[in-house]
Amino acid sequence: MRATAKRLRSERGAERAVLVGVEFGRSRGAAAGESWPESASQGASVAQPNRTSNHASRPALQRGAAGPRNSGPVLTPEESLAEFRELTLSAGGRVAAELMQRRPRPDPATLIGSGKVEEIAGVAASTEADLVLFDHDLSPTQLRNLESALPCRVLDRTQLILDIFARHARTREGQLQVELAQLQYLLPRLTGRGKAMSQLGGGIGTRGPGETQLETDRRRIQRRIDQLKLDLEAVRRVRKQQRQRREAVPVPTVALVGYTNAGKSTLFNTLTGAQVFSSARMFATLDPKLRAIELPSRRKVLLSDTVGFIRNLPHTLVTSFRATLEEVAQAEVLLHVRDASSSYGEEQKAQVERVLGELDSLAKPRIEVLNKIDLLPDKERAALLARTNTGPKAESTAVPLSALTGEGTQALLEALDRALYSDPVIEAELRVPQQEGAALAAIDAGMLVHARRYEGNLVHLTVSGPASLVGRMRRFRVRGT
């Protein structure tokens, strides 16, 4: 299965892909009996040359900078296809052409109908495409029929996402999780994948001794799945031990969550000073990172960067990456990073909350981080800043910022300081002998000193800091404080 990671690389460079978007049911906003728009039923349109995607330029995903407040919770077929284009580029492919098929209902044999299959075959041949990518999951039967009818390989949405995960997995843990998801996806799709895997029948001339090749392959894959689950269970035990050691010291964990390419890794680097890999490509982060940061109150927290979510995230990925996503389940506060410049931010938010629900983490305290405000026009940006009050008495938990420039990060740290409920910040009056150098150094390092006064051999301090640290200084506290 590891060879899957190389599917979208060929000797002549990036492979050329034909993208196929689909929509079933009546078009959004269409009246009863209204026919499909003529432009929607047209054939393929050859795409522009391979686009680059970075923080400053996002032509495929941005149809405007209206921000998340202007979008409904449903993507149009064109927006969905634009996101699928970004997935293709993240996988190292090059878009040769794009087609859109609208039908009242899916075709059981080919998903899109025989006429559209013939059209795609012609487009794939004329563009010398290496593969056809469907922005929809294909059943084993549909996948087999399409591979027989088209002159190149066929991949569906889940296969493409799994391929991207395989390319980006760096650690042993990440590779195990990706391989498990790939095998779980492949197992029910073995039937009919070539004559070598076909089952023996019950008629004359079809009987044979022992297992069929299909049954042998199924048994081998199932054994490998069982072994991967054992390996990942060992990873979970190690993570549990690490968390137990961390819990011995009251340092809460804060997890970054959000849609893929929302800027989580860039924000992680800005807040921690780390140099973890960040990219405008989707799913650049698969392996979790954990770093300590200091809040304005001098409290220390551990910040965790996690894998991004996406619309229709394959369930096999959620289950396979459960060991990694346990950091989300154990976090005290979640920072939900959103792309403020996206034209369908509400849909992205709904998808993230859906995955959080699967992880039983939807009820956790969350702070919405509206990232990439530097990409908004001045008027949009000013309106967003006016709506989000981040002061001490703010009713909104949304914090606008730019992880790239650092603007707004201080307001985020202050909001996070207010949201934490473990080891709360308390005020105290301390009277410390000057010879207690270790205690004075701990106070200066871990508390905010609001006033300092010397009286003989004593240092009178008015401080605020974590309750755990103030408790360690209880022998120096002035009575009544």
N, C-alpha and C positions, 0 to 999 in steps of 0.2 A: 504493500500500500504506500510505502514511502515514495515509490516512483510517481505517485499522483502529484507530488509537489512539483514535478518537472513537466507536467502536461502542457502548460502554456508557454513552454520554451522550445524553440526549434533551432535547427542549425542556421537558419537564415534570419534569426532574430525573433522579435515578438510575433506570436501567431496572430493571424487575421481571423476575426470573429464576426459572425452575423448575429446580431441581437434580435430576439423576438419577444415583444411585449404582448400581453394578452389581457383582455377584459371580458368578463362574462356578465350577462344581464343587461338591462336597459342602461344606456349612457346616462351619466349623472346630469340631472336637470332636464332630461328629455321628457316630453309629454307622452302620454299613452298613445301608442300607434305611430309615434314619430320614427322615421327611418334613421339609420346611422348617418352621421355626417359624411359627406363624400370624401373629405380629406382623411377621415379615419379608416376608410375601407380601401384606400389606395395601397399600392404595393410598397416595395422597399424604397428607402431613400438613402443613397450612399452617404456615409458619414464624412465629416471633415477629417483631415489628417489627425493623427494621434494627438490628443489634447494633453497638456500638462496640468497638474492640479497642485496648487500651493495655497499658502495662507492669504496671499494677496489677490489671487485670481481664481475664482471658482465658477467658471461659466456653465458647467453642466448642472450643478445642483442649485444654483441661485437664479431664480427668475426675477429676483428683485430683492430689496432689502427691507421688506415690510416688517420683518421681525416676527416672532412667534405669535404675536397677539392677533395677526390678521388672517391666520389660516384655520380652516376647519380641520377636523380630525381625520379626513380621508384624503389620500393622495390621488391626483388625477393619473390616468395611465401614462401621460407624458412625464410627469414627475417621477413616477415609479421607474420608467425606462431610463430617465436621467440618472437616478440612483444606481440602477443596474449597470449603466455605462461606467460609473465610478468604480463599481466592484470589478468590472472587467479590466480596467486600467490598473487597479491594485493588484490583480492577479498577473500582471505583466503582458496582457493581451493588447491587441490593436483593433479598434472597431473598423470593420470594412463596410458594414451596412446595418441599417436598423429597419425593422418592420413592426407594424402593429396590427394585431388581429382582434376584432371584436365579434363575439358570438353570443347568442342568447344563453347557450349552455356549453360546457366542455364536450368535445367529441371523445367518447370512450376509447377509441382506437389510437388517435393521434393528438388529442387535445385541441387541435386547431382546425381540423378538417382536411380532407384529401386535396381540395383545390389549393389551399394555402401551402400545403406541403410541397406541391409541384412548383409553386411560385418561389418558395424558399430554396428548393433544389436548384432552380435556374439562377437565382441571385448568388448562391454559394459557388456555383460553377463559374459564373461570370466574374466574380470578385476574387476567385482563387482562394476562398476561405478555407481555413484549417479546421474550423469547428463552428457549430451553431449553438448558441446559448439561449436557453428559454428562461424568462423571468417568471417562472412558475415551477412547482414541483411536478415531476413526471412519474406516473406509475410504471412498474416494470414492463407492462405490456406496451404502453405508449413509448417508452424509451426504446424497446426492441423494434417496434414498427418504424419509428423515426430513423433509427440507425440503418434500417434496411432500405429506406426510401431516399435518404440524403447521401450526397457524395463525400461526406466528411463526418467527423465525430460529433456527438451530441452530448451536451451537458445541461443539467437543469440548475435552478438557483441554489439548491442545497449543495450540489457537487462543487459549484463554483466557490461558495463560501468555505467549504471544507478544504479546497485547494489553497485558498488564501491563508487559512489557518496553518496549513502544512508548510507553506513558504515562510511564515513569520515565526513559527515555534523555534525557540533557541535553546531552552533548557530541556533537560531530560523529562521533567514533569510535563511541560507543554507538549512535547512530542508524544508522550504516552496518551495524553488526553485527546489529541488530534487523531492518533491512530485508532483509538477506541471508537470515536465518533465515525470515522470512515468505515470501519468494519461493521458497525451496527447499521450503517446506511446500506452497505453492500450486501449483507447477508440475505435479505429478502429479495434481492434483485439478481441472484445467481441463475435462476431458472431461465433457460433459453439463451444464455449469453454465449452462444457458439455451440457447435456440435459436440465438442469435447465435454461440455457440461450438461448435455441433454439427458433426461432420465430414460432408462430402458422401459419399453412398453410391456404389455402383457400378451402380445400376439405372437404368432409363429415367427421365429427368427429374431425376436427382440429380447429373448431371455438370455441371461448370462450369470456367471458365478460372481459372488461377492458383491461389494458395493459399486454403485455407479460413480463416475468421476464427480458428478454433482454432489452426491452424498459425502464423498471423501472431502471435497472442498468445504462443504458446510461444516463437517466435523472439525476440520483443521481450523477454520475461522472461529468456530465457537470455542475451541480450546484456547485460541489466542485471546479472544474477548475475555474469557474467564481469568486468564493470567494477567491481562491489563487491569482488570478490576481489582485483583489482589494487589498489584503494584501500586495502584492509585489509593487503595485503602491504607497501604503503608505510608503513602505521602500524607494522607489525612491524619494518621496517628502522629507523625512527626510534627505537623502543623499544630495539632492539639497540644502536644508537649511544649512547643514554642510559645503558644498562647498562654499556657499555664505558667510558664516562667515569667512572661510579661505581666500577667495578672498579679504576680507577687509584688510588683511595684505598681502603684496606681497611675498608669499612663494610659489614658483612653485612646481608642483607635478611631480614626475618621477615614471613610472610604470615598474615593471619587467614583461616581457612576455616571453613565450617560450614553447617548447615542454614539456610534462610531464616528470618528472624525470631528467630535465636538470640541476638541482641544484639551482633553484631560491630561495627557502627558506633558504638553507645554505648560499647563498650569502647575502640574506636579514639579516640573523643573524650576519654575519661577518661585514657588513657595519654599522648596527645599534646597535649592542650589545644586541639585543633582544634574547629571548629564545623561538621563535615560533617553533612549531613542524616541524621537517624535517625528511624525510625518503627516502630510496632508492625505496620504493614502489611507484607505479604510483598514481597520484591524491591524494597525502598526504595533499595538501592544497586546500581547497574549499572556506573557509571564508577569505575575504580580510583583510590584516593588513596594518596599516599606521603608520610610524615612521619618526621622523625628523632626518636628518643627516646634518653634517657641511662639506662643501666643502673646498678645500685648500684656496679659496679666502675669506673664512669666511662667505660665503653665506649659508643660511639655505634652504634646500629643504625637501619635504615630499616624502618618498619612499614608494611605494605601492607594496605589494606582491599579485599576482593574481593567479587564477586557471590556471593549465597547459592545453595546447591544445594537440590534438592527431589526427592521421590520421583518416579520416572518422568520425570526431566528430559529434554525432547526432545533427541535427538542433534544436531539441526540447531543448537540453541543452544550445545551444547558445542563444535561445530566452528566456529560463527560467532564465538564469544567466545574462541577460542583465543589471539588476540592479547592480550586482557586477562588471560587465565588463565596466560599465560607468566610472570607475576610469581610464581605459585605454583610453577611448574617451576624457577624460578631461585632461590627462597628457600632459605636454609640451614636454617631451622627453621620448622615450621608450628605455629601456635596453633589447635587445633581447638576452636572455641567451641561448647559444647553447652548446651541449655536444661535445667538441672537440675530444673526444675519440670514438665517435659513427662512425660506418662504413657506415651509411646512413644519414649523417647530412644534405645533400642538400634536401633530401625528407622531413625531419623534418622542415627545413627552409621554404620550399614551403607550407607545411600544416599550419604553423603559419601565414604566409603572407596571406593565403586564409581566415583564420578566421579574421585577422586584416582588410581585405577587407570587410567582412560582417559587421564589426563594424565601417566602414568608417574611419579607422585610419591608412591606409596604407601609406598616404602621410606625416605622422608625422615624425619629426627627430628621427632617430634610431641609437643606438650604438650597434654593435654586440659584445657580450661578449662571448669569446671562453673559456668556463669553463672546468674544470677537466684536465688541462694540466699536472697535476701530474700523471695521468694515462698513458700518452704517453711515448713511449721509448725515450731515450735521443736524438737520431738523429732526430726523428719526432718533438720532442719538440724544439730542436735548430732551425730546419728549419722553424717551425711556428713562433718562436720569431723573426727570421731574416726577415720574410716577413711582419710582422706587426710592423710598426714604430709608436710609440705612443707619439712621441715628439710634441712640440707646432705646428710644421708645417706639421704634419702627413697628408698624403692624405687618408690613410685608416681609417675607423671608427671602425675597429675591434680591440678589446683589449683582448689579451690572459691572463688568470689568473687561479688561483685555489682558489675557495671559501673555500675549506677545510683548506688549509694551509695559506691563506691570500696573497700569492704571486700574485703580479700584481694589487691588489686592489687600491693602490695609483695611479697607472696610469689610472685606470678607473675613479677615482674621478676627476683627472685632465682633462680627456677627457669630462666628464660630465660638468665640469666647463666651458669648451670652447663651449659646445653645447647649453647651456642655452641662450636664447635670451631675456627673461624678466628680469628686474632689473639688467642690465649689470654692470660689474665691471668697475669703472673709477678711475683715479688717481687724487689727489688733494694735495694742500699745505694748511695746517691749522695753525692758530695762536690762541691758546687757553689759556686764563688766568688760572693760577694754581688753583684759587678758584672755577673754574667750574669742580668740582670733578665728577659730574654725566656725563658730556659730555666726559671727559677724560676716564671714565670707559666704556662708550658706544663705544668709538673709539677703545680701547684696546680689547673689547669683540667682536666687529663686523667687524673690518678692519685689514688689514695687515699694520703694521707700518714699513716703510723702513728706516726712519731716524728720530731721535728725538734730538732736541737741545733746551737748556734753555737759555733764555735771560731775565734777570730781573724777572718780574712776569709772563712772557709769556713762553709757550711751543710751539716751532716750530716743526711741524710734516709733514713728507712726507708720505702719506698713499695711499692705494688702497682699494676699498671696494664697496659694492652694491650702485648703484646710489640713491636708496631710503634713505639709511643711510647717505650718503654724502650730500644729499639734506637737511637733518635735521640739518646738521652742516654748512649750507651755511653762517650763520652770522660770522663764524670763518674762512671762506675761504679767502685766500690771492687773491687779484684781479689779473686777468689774468691767473688763474689756474682752 
